[in-house]
């Protein structure tokens, strides 16, 4: 029987990632979709294949290009400062905020590049 547990990923939709393995190695793109059950991510303009579709009442048919998903272990988060795929960690930062009781300080968990120690998320 197949294991269908959901995994918790540190990657999110709209993240820039770099492919580190396979035919598309070195390409950079944005995550379009994450499937936590199968552990796969769909990256924009990466792993593109052509499908021949039959005409139906809804569409005209023809040759359609679409992205197929990659396994999440084959991509790394892309650091804009290093300009490459990097491993990342987490750091707590304080952000001032306002509440009904007055000024408060919120602690946010952001992702940080392990190579240059620069924040990948905007706090």
Residue, then its C-alpha position, 0 to 999 in steps of 0.5 A: x500500500x502506498x504511503x499517502x501522508x501529507x508532508x510539511x514543506x519549507x517551500x511555498x507557492x510563488x517561491x523562486x527555486x532552482x532545479x538541482x537534478x535531472x534533465x532540467x538541472x540549473x533552471x530557475x523558475x517560480x513554484x506554481x503548485x505544491x502537492x504535499x501528498x505525492x511530494x511534488x512541485x510544479x515549476x514554471x517553464x521547467x519540465x515542459x512537455x507537449x501533449x496532443x489533445x483531442x478536440x472537444x466541445x470545450x476546447x479546439x484541441x491540438x498540441x498543448x505545452x504544460x509543465x509536469x511536476x518534479x520531486x521536491x528534493x530536486x529543487x532548492x530555494x533560490x537566494x536573490x543575493x547569492x543568485x543560486x539555489x541554496x540551503x536555508x534555515x529559519x530565524x526569529x525576527x521582531x517586527x513592531x506592530x499595533x494592537x488595541x492595547x497599544x504598540x506590540x512586538x511580533x515575532x516572525x519566523x523567516x527563512x534565511x540563506x545559509x550561505x550569505x545569512x540574508x533573509x529570503x522572506x520579506x518580514 
